[in-house]
Amino acid sequence: MRKLLLAVAAAAILVAPAVVQAQSPIVIKFSHVVANDTPKGKGALKFKELAEKYTDGKVKVEVYPNSTLYKDKEEIEALQLGSVQMLAPSTAKFAPLGVKEFEALDLPWLFKDDETYAHAMKGTVGKWLFQKLEAKGISGLAYWDNGFHMVSSNRPLMKPTDFQGLKFRISGSKIADQYFRLMGSIPQIMAFSEVYQALQTGVVDGCENTASNYLTQKFYEVQKDITVSYHAHLQYAVIVNSKFWNGLPPDIRTQLDKAMADATDYTNSIARKENEDALAEIKKTGKTTLHYLSDADRKAWQEAMQPTYKWAKGRVGQEVLDLVAKELDVKMN
């Protein structure tokens, strides 16, 4: 009898760790490069809240903002290796993987408003682009809107000639590189986390970004002039490691899909308001002067940047340009 009890006890000891392990939550590390109080930052926190709620705690989402886990140059490699499970990079970040087609979204003056952008990304264009990532071990879950770019420097930027000789930080898009060069400036690729210091020390003269990022990263403190140009759009793609995602239990993945859909609706619904509020807050500080383009100024910018469309064919390919042209009813050259 005693031997039987000892055997049962030993078996219980052996089984216990497996039981504990089975009950441990699935951990999703969600890394991104911006602050928590931006549209993307709030979207990541909303996904965490909903994912943990919808799965009854079977999933734990760890959100790492402001490049606290990985620099933006390292993120996608970390995702492919499985060191992090979820990211939300700007779509320009996929070019180093050989997926250059996403850069078509960076074309200047492409989207006339947020609604036009949202419609395109929910339709053929967005789905087609995500298919391009599958061969890289990456699955696309959603597109998150962050609104339109402004541009800044320590002098007013109203006419294309005002850009002459200035160094501008860009995130890596060759499309952005092209339209800044057409304006007579010198684009420089730089990690988002390094931009404030680079502006402060004069390593670069200016940058482009959305109002919410100008506010939360305090770029306005080290830029005397901001032009509210809205010349290009900034969007993020929420992506996951395919092996990890496909390996999740179907019931868990269903709930996470629901959490992502709801978090996406939330993020995209607040993006415009967040940028409007950020612009008002920047103005209130009095540390920088906001400038607005006249119709004549805007036309001059558009004409100066227009050759980007013809140049883009050799960069992103005709197929994606045709898709975008059809979806948005725009001319590519």
N, C-alpha and C positions, 0 to 999 in steps of 0.2 A: 504493500500500500504506500509505504514511504517512498519507494522508488517511483511509483506511479505519480505521486504528487510532485516529486522533484522533476520528473520528465515534463509534466504539465507546466511547471513554473519556468523551466528552461525554454520550453516552446513559447511561452508568453513573452519571455525576455527577447527572444529572437524575432517574434512577430511585432512587438511593440514599436520599434523604430520604423518599420514599414507602415504601420498604422499612422504614426505621427507624420511621416513623410507624405502619406496620401492626403492628409488633412491640411498640409501646409498650402498656403495660397500660391497661385501662379504669379510670378513677379514679372511685370513689364516695365523696363526702364525706358522712359520717354525723355529724350534729350533734345534741347533746342537752344538757339543762340540769343534769344531776346529776353526782355524782362517779363516778369509775371503780369505786370499791369498793362500789357499790350494786347491787341486782339488775339494774337497767337498764344501768348502766355495764358490769357484767360481761357482760351479754347482748350489748352492742354490740361488745365486744372479742372475744367468742366468735364472733359473726358475721364479724368481720374475719378471724379465724384460719381459719374453715371456708371462707369465700368464696375466700380466696387459695389455700387448699389444694385445694379441689374444682375450681377453674378452672386449676390448675397455673400460678398466677401471672399469668394473663391479666387478672385483676381486682386492683386495689389499693384497699383500703378505708382511708380516712383518718378516724379517729374524733376528734371534737372535743367533749370533755365540758365540764361546768361553764360553758356559754354562752361558750366561748372563741371561737367563730366568729360566732354570732348570739345576741342576747338572745331569750328565749322569745316576746316579742311580735313579733319580726321573722322568726322561723324559717319560718312557713308561707308568708309572702309570698316569702321567698327560695327556698323549694322550688318554688313555682309559676313563678317566673322562671327556674328552672334553675340558680341560683347554688349550690345545695346539692341533692344528689340523694336523700338519705334522712334522715328524722327519726323521733323516737319521742316525740311530745308526749302530755301527758295528754289524755284524750278531751274534756275541757271546752274545749279550745282551738279546736274546730271551729265553735263558735257564731258567731264573727265572720264566718265564711264564709257564714253563712246555714244551716248544718247544725246546728240546735239539738237534733236528736233524740238525739245522743250524751249529752246532759246527763241523760237518763233513768237512765243508769248511776250518776249521783251521788246518787240518792235515798237518804235515810238508812235504815239497817237493811234494805237491799234483799237483799243476799246473806248467807246465814247462815254460809257458810264458803267457803274457797278453791275447793273442789271444785264447789260450786254456781256460782260465778263462771265457772270454767273451762268447765263444761258449756254454759253459756249463750252464751259467746263463740265456742265452736267450732260452735255450732248456728245456728238461724234468726236469732237476734237479731244476732249478730256479722256474719253475711254480709249481712243486710239493711242494717245501718248502713254497711258499707263501700261498698255500692252508691250510697249518698247522696253519696259523695265524688267519684265518677267525673266528674260534670259540672263539677267544679272543677279538673280536670286532675290529680287525685291518685288513686293506687291504694293500697289497703290491703293489707298483706302479712300482718300478724299482730297479735295482742293480747298484751301482756306484763303480767303480774301484778306489782303491788308491794304487795299486802296491804291492810290496813285502817288507817284513820286513827286517830290519837290527837289529843288537843287539849291545849294548854298555856297557861299564863299565869304571873303572879307571885303567884297565890293559888290555892288548891284549887278545882277546878271539879267539884263533885259533884252539885249540883242546878241546874235551869234558872235559878233566881234568882241563882246565882253568876255568870252571864254578863252580868247587867244592866249596860249602859253600857260594856262593854269593847270595844275595837277589835280585830278579828281579820283577819289577812291571809287572803285566799282567792286561788285561782289565776285565777278569772274565771267560774266556773260560777254561773249564776243560781239553780240549785237549792241550791247551798251558801249563796249569798247569802240565800236565803229561809229555810233552816232556822236559820241564825245569827240572823237577825232575829226569828224566832219564839222564840228563846231570850233575846231582849232585848239582843242585842249589835249592834255596828255593823261589818259586813263591809267590807273595803277590798281592792280588786284591786291586786296588786303582783307584779312579776317575782320569780321564785324567787331570782335572784342578789342581790336587794336585801333579802331577809327578815332575815338575821342582823343587819345594821346597824339595820334598822327596829326589831327587838326590843330590841337593845342600847340604842338611844337613846330608846325609848318612843314612836316614831312609831305603832307598833301595840302592843297589850298582849299579844297571843297569836296563835297560828296552829294549823292542823291539818296533820298529815302523818303519814307512816309512820315506824316506829321506825328503819329504815335511813337515812332522810333526816334525822331528828333527830340521829342519831349523826354521819354523815359531814359534815353542814353545821354541826355543833356548836351547834345551836339550844339544846340542854340547858344550855349554858354561860350563856345569857342568859334562861332561864326557870326559876323556882324550883320550879314544880309542873307535872307532866305527868299527865293522866288517861288511863289505858289504856282508852279507851272503845270503840274499834273500831266507831264509829257509822256510818262510810261507807267505801267502797272506793276505792282509787286504782289505775287501770289506764292503760296507755299503748297507743297504736296506732302500730305501725311502718308508716310510709307512704313512698311514693316519688313522684317526678315521673313521671306516666304517659307522657309523650312520651319521656323518657329510657329508662324501663323497657321500653316496648314496642318501642323502637328497638334494643335489644340483640340480638345474634345468638341464635337460639333455643337453641343448645347451651349458651351462656353463661348465659342466663336459667334454664334447667333446673337447672344446677348452683347458681345463686344461690338458687333456690327451695328446693332441698335444704338449702343452708347456713342459710337463714332458718328452715326447719322444725326443724332440729336445734338451732339457737341458741334458738329459742322454747321447745322442750322443756326445754333446759338452764336458761334464765332462769326459767321458771315453776316448775321443780322446786326451785330454790334460794331463791325469794322468801320462803317461810314461815320457813325456817331462818335466812336472813339477818336477818329482822326479829326473830326470837327471840334470836339472838345479839346484835343491836344493843341490844335492850332490856336484856339482862343486862349489857352493857358500859356502858350509860348508868347503870344502878343502881350498878355498881361504882365509878363516878367520884365518887359522893356529892355531886355538884353540884346535883342536883335530886331532888325527892321524887316517887316514883311513887304514884299513887292508882288504886284499882280500884273500879268501880261495884258497889254491892249490887244485888240483884234489884229492890228498890224504887226505887233511883236510876235504874236502866236503864229501868224502866217509865215513870218520870216524864219522862225524856228522850224516849222513844218517843212518848208522848202529846203532849208539847210540839211535837215535829217532825212529827207526823202530818199536819197541814194542808198540808204541802209536797206531798203526793201529789195532793190536789185541785187545788192551785194549778198543778201541773206540766202539767196538761192544756192550759192556755192557752199554755204555754211550748214544750213539745216535741211536742204533738199526741196525739190519741187512738190513732193507729195504732201508734206505738212502745210506748205504755203497754200496749195490748192484747197486743202481742207479748211484752213482758216479763212481764206478768201470767200469760200462758199458759205461758211457758217456766219461770217460777219458782214458779208456783202461789201467787201473792200477790194480795191485794186492793189496788186502787189508790185507793179512797176509802171 
